[in-house]
Amino acid sequence: MSEGMSRKRAVRCYYRAYTAGCLDQTCGSTLQSSQVTDLDRFKYLSVHSDESLVTSVVLTLPILKWKLHYFLLPKVKCYLKNNLLLLITVWSLCTKAVSYIKYPKACQKGIDFSRDGSYMALAERRDCKDFVSIFVCDDWHLLRHFETETQDLAGLEWSPNGCVLAVWDSCLEYKVLLYSLDGRLLSTYSAYEWSLGVKSVSWSPSSQFLAIGSYDEKVRIINHITWKKITQFEHPATVESTKTVYKEVERRPAVGTDEMSLHNITTGSTLFNTQSKYEICSLPFQIPVVKPDPDRANPKIGVSVLAFSSNNHYLATKNDNMASVVWVWNMQMMSLEAVLEQTSAVRCFQWDPRHPRLALCTGNTKLYLWSPGGCVAVQVPTEGGFQVHSLNWHCSGNSLILLGKDQLCLCYMETDEEDK
């Protein structure tokens, strides 16, 4: 079987899994596929379901790279296409009507939908100024259009209740602006000046907190009443106070002579895979730190990933110059709950949408899970050296998809009912 055909089948299974129910219907999402080099493959990757069409493909042409992004609109039978960042095309799958939106801005996160799918916020760039347009997704009429007080808008994100829109400036200026649904500026937050600023932003599921990660390796928590900072979390090189520090330890299993067969070796058996377990370390604990190169652009420093648990009790963060470490914070006590040190850089982590359970991967053959009860490393039972590059939970929290370079694995969680 050719590599192109196997990649097509892998991507088709990937989309089938999502259209079968792995996407929560209450929130939008963007899917990414492998690179393709011709339009025939692009058409093949377009998967139709009863209510939506979801595709996100990068067309690599000999002269120019075209990026076509398709977004699933929650509870709306249509899809968007962002073509060459010149305009956005809205296609209705019910009436076959087509609408166009001009001047989309190419930025970190220039488009976002409210949780209930009623509104879409779009960043625009006109006459060297930043604007935000808010559209009603039912008929795509323009609800509000206003200019933002940013030098170079980098992203925007709705609060889960859909009442507040957070807008942040580029990394050259620390500025976060909070707008209401009608375009009024509610508040502006800036922690410092004359240094690299905001790197990541995330709302808590209850919309009570806004977490802002920055290049100074700190996370600042903003409350929804006064829009002022209530606390900040630092990522020190030496951890002196926390409940538990988990450190991944690898070891190779002992192999008996009966298992050393030519068949096991040639079929890509997991016989020689390293096994992992977590050890609890004593305090103080030294975190491995990688010093960024000041001569290179986009330095590997600062808090790049923020994620709240579904019950608002925990916040997981990753500091880029401590790439192998995940920090878990207790939002009730406003303190550090746990530190997880992996043997490799963390590629992706995501909370269970139903339970306080964090899944993460590091690009190897294992899946790692953390909960308030402890940590566990699970070997993915596949052959051929399947490496987990990213993951995504099912909305029920009972299963998750592990994505590799050209393969996927669907994992199911054991429940009490199954045990009985």
C-alpha positions in Angstrom: 0.0 0.0 0.0 1.4 3.4 -1.0 2.1 6.1 1.6 -0.4 8.4 0.0 -3.2 5.9 0.2 -2.5 5.0 3.8 -2.5 8.6 4.7 -5.8 9.1 3.0 -7.3 6.2 4.9 -5.9 7.4 8.2 -7.3 10.9 7.7 -10.7 9.5 6.5 -10.9 7.4 9.7 -10.0 10.5 11.7 -12.8 12.5 10.3 -15.3 9.6 10.5 -14.5 9.4 14.2 -15.2 13.0 14.7 -18.4 13.1 12.6 -19.6 10.1 14.5 -19.9 12.1 17.7 -16.4 12.9 19.0 -17.0 16.6 18.6 -19.1 18.3 21.2 -22.1 19.9 19.4 -22.0 22.8 21.8 -18.7 24.2 20.8 -16.9 24.9 17.5 -13.6 23.3 16.6 -10.9 23.3 13.9 -9.5 20.0 12.6 -6.1 19.7 11.0 -4.9 17.1 8.5 -1.7 16.2 6.9 -0.2 18.2 4.0 -1.5 17.4 0.5 0.0 18.3 -2.8 -2.9 18.2 -5.3 -6.6 19.2 -5.5 -7.8 15.6 -6.0 -6.6 14.7 -2.5 -8.1 17.8 -1.2 -11.5 16.8 -2.5 -11.1 13.4 -1.1 -10.4 14.8 2.4 -13.7 16.7 2.4 -16.1 14.6 4.4 -19.8 15.3 4.4 -22.2 14.5 7.3 -25.9 15.1 7.8 -25.5 18.5 9.2 -22.0 19.9 8.6 -18.8 19.8 6.6 -15.5 20.0 8.4 -12.1 20.3 6.7 -8.8 22.0 7.5 -6.2 21.4 4.8 -3.0 23.0 3.8 -2.4 23.0 0.1 1.3 23.0 -0.7 1.9 24.3 -4.3 5.2 24.7 -6.0 5.1 28.5 -6.0 2.8 29.6 -3.2 1.4 28.1 -0.1 -2.4 28.4 0.3 -4.1 27.8 3.6 -7.7 26.9 3.5 -9.3 26.7 6.9 -12.7 25.2 7.5 -14.6 25.7 10.7 -17.5 23.7 12.1 -20.2 26.1 13.2 -22.1 24.8 16.3 -25.8 24.1 15.6 -25.5 25.8 12.2 -25.8 23.9 9.0 -23.0 25.7 7.1 -19.3 26.1 7.1 -16.6 28.8 6.6 -13.7 28.9 4.3 -10.8 31.3 4.8 -9.1 31.6 1.5 -5.7 33.2 1.3 -6.8 35.6 4.1 -8.6 37.7 1.6 -12.1 36.9 2.6 -14.2 34.4 4.4 -16.9 32.4 2.5 -19.9 31.1 4.4 -21.6 28.2 2.7 -25.1 27.0 3.8 -25.6 23.3 3.5 -29.4 23.8 3.8 -30.2 26.6 1.4 -27.0 26.6 -0.6 -26.7 30.3 0.0 -23.2 31.9 0.0 -22.1 34.9 2.1 -18.8 36.7 2.0 -16.9 38.5 4.8 -14.0 40.8 3.8 -10.8 41.8 5.5 -10.1 38.9 7.9 -6.8 39.4 9.8 -4.0 36.8 9.7 -3.2 36.4 13.4 -2.9 33.9 16.2 -6.6 33.4 16.8 -8.6 35.7 14.6 -12.0 34.0 14.7 -14.0 32.5 17.6 -17.6 31.4 18.2 -19.6 31.8 21.3 -20.2 28.5 23.2 -23.9 28.3 22.2 -23.1 29.0 18.5 -25.1 32.2 18.4 -22.3 34.6 17.6 -19.0 34.8 15.7 -16.3 37.3 16.5 -13.9 38.1 13.7 -10.6 40.1 13.8 -10.2 42.5 10.8 -7.5 44.7 9.6 -8.4 47.9 7.6 -6.3 51.0 6.9 -3.6 49.8 9.3 -6.1 49.6 12.2 -7.6 46.6 14.0 -11.3 46.0 14.1 -13.7 43.3 15.5 -16.9 42.3 13.8 -19.6 40.3 15.6 -22.0 38.3 13.4 -25.2 36.5 14.2 -24.8 33.0 13.0 -28.4 32.4 12.2 -28.5 34.7 9.2 -25.0 36.1 9.2 -26.0 39.7 9.6 -23.5 42.1 11.2 -24.4 42.8 14.8 -21.5 45.1 15.9 -18.4 46.5 14.2 -15.9 48.4 16.3 -12.3 49.5 16.4 -10.0 48.0 19.1 -7.4 49.8 21.1 -4.6 47.5 19.9 -1.4 48.1 17.9 -1.4 44.6 16.3 -4.3 42.4 17.5 -3.1 38.8 18.1 -6.2 37.0 19.1 -9.7 37.0 20.6 -11.8 34.6 22.6 -15.4 34.5 23.9 -16.1 33.8 27.5 -18.1 30.5 27.9 -21.3 32.4 28.8 -21.0 34.5 25.7 -21.2 37.8 27.5 -17.5 39.1 27.2 -15.0 39.0 24.4 -11.3 39.0 25.4 -9.0 40.6 22.9 -5.2 40.7 23.3 -2.4 42.6 21.5 0.8 41.1 20.0 3.7 39.9 22.1 5.4 43.3 21.8 2.8 44.9 24.1 1.1 43.5 27.2 -2.5 44.5 26.7 -5.8 42.6 27.2 -9.1 44.3 26.4 -12.5 43.1 27.5 -15.5 44.0 25.3 -19.2 43.4 25.9 -21.5 41.9 23.2 -22.5 45.4 22.0 -18.9 46.5 21.6 -18.4 48.5 24.7 -14.9 48.4 26.3 -15.4 47.0 29.8 -11.8 47.1 31.0 -8.2 47.0 29.9 -5.5 45.0 31.7 -1.8 45.5 31.4 0.7 43.9 33.8 3.9 45.7 32.6 5.5 47.6 29.7 8.6 47.5 27.6 8.9 43.8 27.5 7.4 40.8 25.7 3.8 40.5 26.8 0.9 38.1 26.4 1.5 34.6 25.0 -1.7 32.7 25.9 -5.2 33.4 27.2 -7.9 31.0 28.5 -11.3 31.4 30.2 -12.5 29.2 33.0 -15.6 27.2 32.2 -17.6 29.3 34.6 -16.4 32.6 33.0 -15.4 33.8 36.5 -11.6 33.8 35.8 -9.5 34.8 32.8 -6.0 33.3 32.9 -3.2 35.2 31.0 0.1 33.5 30.3 3.0 35.8 29.5 6.7 35.7 28.5 7.8 36.5 32.0 6.9 32.9 32.9 3.9 33.9 35.0 0.1 33.3 34.9 -2.1 36.1 36.1 -5.7 35.3 37.1 -8.2 38.1 36.4 -11.7 38.1 38.1 -14.9 38.8 36.2 -16.2 41.5 38.6 -13.6 44.1 38.7 -11.3 42.7 35.9 -8.3 43.1 38.3 -5.7 40.6 39.1 -6.5 38.4 42.1 -3.4 36.2 42.1 -0.5 35.1 39.9 1.3 31.8 39.5 5.0 31.6 38.9 7.1 28.8 37.5 10.3 28.7 39.5 13.3 26.5 38.7 13.1 25.1 42.2 9.8 23.9 43.6 9.7 24.2 47.4 6.0 24.0 48.2 3.4 21.7 46.6 1.4 18.6 47.4 3.2 16.2 45.1 6.0 16.2 42.5 5.7 13.3 40.0 8.8 12.3 38.0 8.6 9.9 35.1 11.2 7.1 35.2 11.8 4.7 32.3 13.1 1.2 32.3 13.5 -1.5 29.7 11.7 -4.8 30.4 13.7 -8.0 30.7 13.3 -10.1 27.6 13.3 -13.9 27.8 14.8 -16.1 25.1 11.3 -17.5 24.2 10.2 -14.0 23.2 13.4 -13.3 21.0 11.8 -14.7 17.8 12.4 -13.3 14.4 8.6 -12.8 14.0 8.4 -10.5 17.1 11.3 -8.4 15.9 10.2 -8.0 12.3 6.5 -7.2 13.0 7.3 -4.1 15.0 6.4 -5.7 18.3 6.3 -3.6 21.5 8.7 -6.1 23.0 11.5 -3.6 23.3 9.5 -0.5 24.3 10.6 1.2 27.5 8.1 1.1 30.4 7.4 4.1 32.4 6.2 4.8 35.9 6.0 7.9 38.2 8.1 8.4 41.3 7.1 10.8 44.0 10.0 13.2 44.7 10.9 15.0 47.8 11.1 18.8 48.2 12.8 21.0 47.2 12.8 19.7 43.6 14.9 21.1 40.8 13.1 21.7 37.5 15.2 21.2 34.3 15.4 24.6 32.5 16.5 25.3 28.9 18.0 28.7 28.4 16.5 30.3 25.3 18.7 31.6 22.5 18.3 35.4 22.5 19.5 35.7 18.8 16.6 33.6 17.5 13.0 34.8 16.9 10.1 33.4 18.9 12.2 32.4 22.0 11.1 29.2 23.8 10.2 31.0 27.0 6.9 31.9 28.7 3.6 30.2 29.4 2.3 29.0 26.1 -0.5 26.6 27.1 -3.3 27.1 29.7 -6.2 24.8 30.3 -8.9 24.8 33.0 -10.6 21.6 34.2 -14.3 21.2 33.5 -15.2 21.7 37.2 -13.1 24.9 37.5 -11.0 23.4 40.3 -7.7 23.1 38.5 -5.6 24.9 36.0 -2.8 23.2 33.9 0.0 25.2 32.5 3.2 24.7 30.5 6.2 27.0 30.5 8.1 26.7 27.2 11.6 26.8 28.7 10.6 23.9 31.0 9.1 22.0 28.1 9.0 18.6 29.9 7.0 19.8 32.9 3.3 20.3 33.4 2.1 22.4 36.3 -1.3 21.8 37.9 -2.8 24.6 40.1 -5.6 24.4 42.6 -8.0 27.3 41.8 -9.9 26.9 45.1 -6.7 27.3 47.2 -4.9 29.4 44.7 -1.8 27.3 45.1 0.3 24.7 43.3 -1.3 21.3 43.4 1.1 19.0 41.5 4.1 19.1 39.2 4.6 16.4 36.5 8.1 16.0 35.0 8.3 13.9 31.9 11.3 12.4 30.2 10.5 14.2 26.9 8.9 17.5 26.0 5.2 17.7 26.4 3.4 17.8 23.1 -0.2 18.2 24.1 -2.4 18.0 27.2 -6.2 18.3 27.6 -8.7 17.9 30.4 -11.5 15.3 30.5 -14.7 17.3 29.7 -16.6 15.5 32.5 -14.1 14.7 35.3 -11.0 16.3 36.8 -8.6 14.1 34.8 -5.8 15.4 32.7 -4.4 13.5 29.7 -1.0 14.4 28.1 1.4 13.0 25.5 5.1 13.6 24.8 5.5 12.1 21.3 6.3 8.6 22.4 4.2 5.4 22.6 2.6 6.2 26.0 -0.4 8.1 27.3 -0.2 9.8 30.7 -3.1 10.6 33.0 -3.2 12.8 36.1 -6.1 13.1 38.6 -6.2 14.2 42.2 -5.7 10.6 43.1 -2.4 10.2 41.3 -0.6 9.7 38.0 -0.3 6.8 35.7 1.6 6.0 32.4 -0.2 3.7 29.9 1.5 2.0 27.1 -0.5 2.3 23.9 -1.2 -1.3 22.7 -0.3 -0.8 19.0 2.4 -2.2 16.8 4.7 -0.5 14.4 6.0 2.2 16.7 2.9 4.4 17.0 3.9 7.7 18.6 1.2 10.0 20.2 1.6 13.5 18.9 -1.7 14.9 20.1 -5.0 13.8 21.6 -8.7 14.8 21.9 -11.3 13.7 24.4 -14.8 12.6 23.5 -17.5 14.9 24.9 -18.6 12.1 27.3 -15.2 11.7 28.8 -15.3 7.9 28.3 -12.9 7.8 25.3 -10.3 9.8 23.6 -8.5 9.8 20.2 -4.7 9.6 20.1 -3.2 11.0 16.9 0.1 10.1 15.4 1.9 11.2 12.3 -0.2 9.0 10.0 -2.2 6.8 12.4 -4.7 7.1 15.2 -5.8 5.1 18.1 -9.2 5.2 19.9 -8.9 4.6 23.6 -11.8 3.8 26.0 -11.8 4.4 29.7 -13.0 1.6 32.0 -16.0 2.5 34.1 -17.5 1.1 37.2 -20.4 -0.3 35.2 -18.1 -2.3 33.0 -16.2 -3.6 35.9 -19.4 -4.9 37.4 
